[in-house]
Amino acid sequence: MHRLAALAASVVLIAGLQPPPVHARAQAQAADHQAESATISQGVVESNHTGYTGTGFVNYDNATGSYVEFTVNAATAGPRSLSFRFANGTTVNRPMSITVNGTAATTGDFPGTGAWTTWQDATVTATLNAGANTVRATATTANGGPNLDRLTVADAPPPTGSTPVEANGRLRVCGVRLCNKNGKQIQLRGMSSHGLQWYYQCLNTASLNALATDWKADVLRISMYIQEDGYETNPRLFTDRVHNLIEQATSRGLYAIVDWHMLDPGDPNDNLSRARTFFTEIAQRHNAKNNVLYEIANEPNGVSWSTIRSYAHQIIPVIRQYDPDAPVLVGTRAWSSLGVSDGATESEVVGNPVNATNIMYTFHFYAASHGSEYLNALSRAADRIPMFVTEFGTQTASGDGSNNFTRAQQYLDLMAQKKISWVNWNYSDDERSGAVFTEGTCPNGTFTGTSRLKPAGVWVRDRIRTPDDF
């Protein structure tokens, strides 16, 4: 985020099994079934670890075959999404077999969550009969299962539909625009997460369903800070969080921007080795997907454009080795302002572009701080080089303060005219005015509608929801 040091908050992970496939225009109804009220074999109900819902959770015995069995009623036969909320305070995976009416649906991983007070969602899709059904989660190793909080059952989405990714397929840069699989110039609109070290609890099944179905977003920017208690403190944990959120976006038909959120220090080369390691793994795992974009340097600052360009020349080949076709987004000088915040102009990028294909350059603005000088630079640049606004707010550059919706609308009008894709900062309940949700909304919602939105959230949701031109 633009010159913002955010406050830490409690973390609730999302991991494990695949998230439910939610089409961008479908809305599922959900029902919770508490584990403490289910049939338990070789396990006990406890309440000694905080963060559970209901009156407690089930602690599986350390034994193969221990299980929790739920009775689930369905009005009609058909596919349902089954989401298990769990915690695993060990570093060892505790896989379980999920059966429905005695038939195996899947065997899923329930990996370590970092603490017994840190809860995750793991979801499968299975077919239920009309009437009563039994859903059993059975430990398959001698370690037993994880602590199990609840099962949430939701109507599965229709088998067909038109999500942003279904409509557009793999994106590519054509001239100075972003184009879809048919060569049509398009504009994506969506939301950025806050830092995954602080507000991961705002990225759960319900909130991401809302982003896809109620907000009707096209893209999720996955904002992983490198410093500020981020990636450098636990590369394995934060890389896995990014993996999980890519899968969450993919299941919902959303595009995913993998944001290497370097901010302080401002020279991206200070994190070059870390970036090589991270992007190698991300590109290796997700190269078969058609919805991933790579943002390799969030907001370079205090360095020259030539320094940023040199960094791009080193990182882009790392990605291209494994994912040769995905668009790569390159940050620009002075907090991705095309150099304007340092008194420069877009001419330094236009005159000395990165030597690579299928790339775009990023621009960030905050409408209450960045007036016509910034707006005009973006307009001029978009006629010469491919631009993508990967972060903006209606407030000041701190992500706080009063909103300037008039100026923000001027930016949005320009971006609509020139097909510049954009992502708003940020999809969390941070106390600042730039966070769309009111404090205390996460993790339990409500995430749909406007009842828990700040003014900036109401404004940007309304603009994301306007029909796409695909």
N, C-alpha and C positions, 0 to 999 in steps of 0.2 A: 504494500500500500504506500501511497505517496507520503513520505516523511512521517509515517505513523508508527509509534511504538505502542502496541496494544497491551492490555492487561491480560494476565493469565486467567483461565477459567477451568473448571473441572472438565474431564474428558470422558466421553462415552464412545467406545470404538464401534465401528461397523465392519464385520469381517465374517469369515466362515464360509458357509455355503453361498451359492449364487443368489443375488437378490431377485425378487419377483419381476418378470418382464412386464412392464407397465407401458402401454402405448400412450403416446402423448395426448391423445384426446379421449382416453378412457378413465373412468373414475371407479375405484374399487371400494366396496363396503367391508369393514373389518369388524371382527369380534374377538375379544380376548378370553383366554382360558387359563386360569392361574394354575401353576404346577402344584401348589400345595393342596389344591382341591381335586387333583387327579388321582388315579390308582398308582401306587408306588410299590415297586418291588426292589428290595435291597437299597434302601435310601431313607433319609429322614428329612422332615421339614425343619428348617432353621431360619433364624432372622438376625444372625450375628454380623452379617456384612451389609452395609448400607447400599442404597441405590436400587433395591428391588421394588417391584410394584406389588399390590395386594398386601397380604399379611405375612409373607415369607417366601422362601424358595426351597427347592429340593436339593439336598446334598447327596449325590449318588455314593453308594458304597464303592470302595475300590475293588470292583469285581466285574469280570466279564459277564454279561447277561443282565446286569442291573438295569432297570428301566422305569420310565414314567409313561403312563398310558392315559390319553385324554379321550373323552367322549365328545364328539363333534356332530352337531345336527346340521343338516343341509336341506334347504327347502327343495332344491332340485339337484339332480345329478349333474356332474360336470367338473371341470378343472377348478382348483382352488390354490391360492398361495398360502403356504404354511410357514410362518416365521417364528423361530425359536429364539428367545432372549436368554442369553447365558453369560456366565463369567467363568474364567479359568485362570486362577492365580499362579499356576505353574508355568514352566517353559515347555511343557510336553503336550503335544496334541492329544485330545481325548475324543477320537472318532466315535460316531454313533450311527447305527443303522436306523433309518426312518421307515417304518412300515405303516401302511394304511389298510385296514381290514385284513391284516395278516399277510399282505403282499408287499414285498420290498419296493419302496419308492426310490431310495438312494442311500448310499453311505456317505456321510459328510464329515468334514473336518471341523473340530471345535478347538482351535489353537489357543495358546496362552493369550490372555488379554492384558497382562501386565500387573493385575491385582484382582483380588476377589471382589473388590468394590467397583470394578470396571466391567460394564456389561456391553455385549454385542448382540446384533441380530444376525441370524443365519436362516436362509429361506430356501424352500423348494416348492415346486409346483406339482401337485398330485391330483388325481381324479377321485372325487368323493361320490358316494351313492346318495340318492334321496333318502332322507331320514337320518338315523343314527349311524355314526361311523366311529371306529377306533383308530386313533393315531398314536403309535408307540415309538418312543425314542430309546433305543437300547444300546448300552455301552458294548463296544466290541473288543476292548482290551482290559487287562487286569488293573489298569489305572481307574476304571470306571468312567462315568460321564462327567461333564462339567457341572457346576451349579446351574440349575435350570429355574428360571423365573416364571416364564409364561409361554404359551403358544398363541399366536395371533393368526386367525383364519380370515382371509379376504377373498372376495370373488376374483378369479383370474380375469385378465382382460380379454377382449375378443381376439380370436386368432389372426384376424387381419386388421389392418389400419394403416394410417399414413403418419408415421413419426418423421421428424426432421431427417433422420439418417435414411429411412426407407425412401423418402422423397428425393433425396439428393445424392446418396451414396458417397463415395470417396471424393473429397474436395481437391481442387488444384488451383493454382494461381494461373490466370490467363490474362496476359497483359498486366494491367494495374488493378485487376479485380479478382475476387474470389469466385470461382465457378463450380457448379455441381457436375455430376457425372455426364450430364447432357450438354455441357458447355454453356449453360445459362448462368449469367451473373446473378449472384444471390447475396443477401445480407442475413447474417445470423444475429440473434439477440438473446441475451441470457444473463446469468448471475455468476459472480465469483464467490467462492467460499471465503471465509476469514481464515486466519492461520490455523492449520490443522493441529497445532500444539495447544491452542486455546479454545477453539469453538467446534471441535469435531462432533460434539453432542448435538449440534444443529444440522448434521448431515446423516439423518437416519431414514428408515423406510418411509415414514409418514411425510417427512419434509421433502424428500426427493420425489416421492409420488406427487406431492403438491406442486413442486417446481415443474414437473413434466405435464401434469394434467390440468391443474388449476391456473397456474401462471402461464402455461403453454410455451415454455422456454424452448430454445433450440440448442443451447450450449451451457455446460457447466465448466467454469474455470476452477481447477483444483489447485489451491494456493498453498504451496508448501514452502514455508520459510526455511532458510538455510541456517541462519544464526537466530538470535532471540529465542533460545530454548527450542529450536527446531531441529532440522535434519542432522546437524553436526553432533547433537547430543545422543542420538540413537538412530543411525542410518537404517538399520533393519526395520525398526518400528515404523518410521515415517515412509520408507519405500513401500512397505506393505499397506499402509493407509492409502497411498496413491494407487497402488494396484487395485485395492478394494473399490475405490471411488470410480476408477475407470470402468470396472465391471458394473457398478451401480448405474453409471451414465449409459453404458452400452445396453443394459437390459431395458432401459426406458426409451431407447431410440434417440438419445441426446448425443451431441458432439462433446468431447472432453478435451479441454486445454490443460496440458500438464505444465503448470507454472513453477519454474525454478525461481522461487521468490527471493532472490538476492536483493539486499537493500543496504545493509551496513555490515561490512565494508562495501563501498560503492564500485570497486573495481571487480568485474566478474572473474578476472583471472586469479584473484585470491582464492576462489573456490573451484579452480579449473579441474584439479584432480577429483574432487568430490563430484563435480558435474559429469566427468567422464564415467565414473563408476555408476552413478545414478541413471544417466540416460542410456548407457549400455544395457542395463537390466530392463528398463522400461521398454525400450525399443525391441529387445529380444522377445519379451513376453507378449507384446501387444501388436507386433508387426502385421498380423493377419487381420486385424480390425480395420474398418474403414472410417472410423469416427474420431481418431486421435490426432490432435495437433500439439506441437511441442513449442512452448515458450521458454527460450533458453536463458533469458536474463531479464528479470522483472523490471528493475529501475536502476540501470547504471548511473552513477553520479560521481562527480569529482574526477572524472577521467575524460580523455579525448575520444572522439568518434573513432579514430584510427585504432585505439586500444580496444574498443568494443568490437570493431570489425575484425581485429586479429583473433579475439576470443571466439567469434562466430566461425571463423575459418578453421578453428581447432575442434569445436564441438559439433558442428553440422556433419562432418564426415563420420563421427561416432554414431550418430543417429542413422545416417544414410547407409551405413554398413549393414544394418539390420532392417531398417524401414525406409526404403528408397523413395516412397511415393507420398508420404504424409507432409502437409505444409509445416514449415518451421517459421516461428515468429521471433524476430530479433528486436531486442530492446534498443532504444535510441538514447542519445546523451541527455543528461540533466533530468533524471527521473522520467525517462521516456517521454520527453517533451519535444523531440526533434531538435534539442539544443536550445530551445527558446528560453528556458529558465536560467540558462547561463549566458543569455544575450546573443546567442547564435541564431541561425535559421535552418530550415530544412535543406538548404543548398549543400551542406556538407555531406549529407547522406545521398542526395540526388546525384551529386558530382563524383562520389566515391562509394558506390554501392558494394554490398557484400558479393563476393564472387561465388555465387551458388544459384541454383534454380529452385523454383517452387518455394520461395520464401516471401514473407511479408514483414513489414516494420511496424512496431507498436507505438501507440500514442496514448498518453494518459492525461486526463484533465479533471479538474474539480471546479464546477461552474461558478461558485462564489469567489474563487481566487483567480481563475484563468479566463480573461476576457478576450477581446477581439484579436489581440496579437496572436494568441494561441489558436483561436478559431480560424483565422486567416492562414496561419502556417499549415494547419491540417488540410484546409481546402486546397492550397497550392500543391502540397505534397501529394495528395490523393490523385492529382492529375499526372504525376510523374512517376510515382513508385507505389507498389501495393501497400496499403495501410490497413491496420486492424486495431481498433480501440479496445485493448484488453482490460482496461480499468477506467472507470469514471465515477464521479459522484456529483450530486447536486449541491454539495456543501463546500466548505473550504478545503484546502489541501491537507489538513489534518484529519479529514473524514468526519469533522464535527462542525458545530455552529449552525447558523441559519441556512436555509435552502434558497438558492437562486434558480427557481424553476423556469423563469423566462429565459435566462441565458442557457440553461441546460436544454431547453426546447430548441433553441437556435442550433446547438450542436446536433441534436437528433434530427432536425430537418435537413441539415447538411449531410449527415451520414446516410439518411434515407435517399437523398438525391444522388449521392455518389456511390451507393451500395457499399458503405463502410460498415463492416460488422462491429458489434459492440457488446461489452460485458460490464455490468454495473457492480460496484463495490458497496455492500457485501451482504451475503445471505447468512446473517447471524443475529443474535440478540445482544450484541455488544451495547454498552450504554450510550455510545456516540450516535449522533443523528444520522450518520451514514449507514448504520446497520438497520436492515429493513424491519426486523421484529422488535417488539417491546421487550424490555428486560424480563427474564424469567419465562419466556416462551419456550425455550429449549430445555429439555428434549421432548416434552410431552405435547407441544402445540397449544392451540390450533394453528395450522400452517396454511389452510385454505381460507379464501375470503379475505376480508380486510380488518377483522376485529382485533387482531394482534399486530397490526402494521403501524409503524410510524408514518408521518406524512411522506417522507421520501419513499417508503415502501409502497404506499398506496399509489404514488405517482409513477414509479417505475414498473410496478406490476401491470398497471393499466396500459402502459406502452409496450410491454412485452407481449401482452395478450392481443394486441391488434393483429389482424391476419397477416401471415407471411406471404411473400410473393415468390413462391417456389414454382 
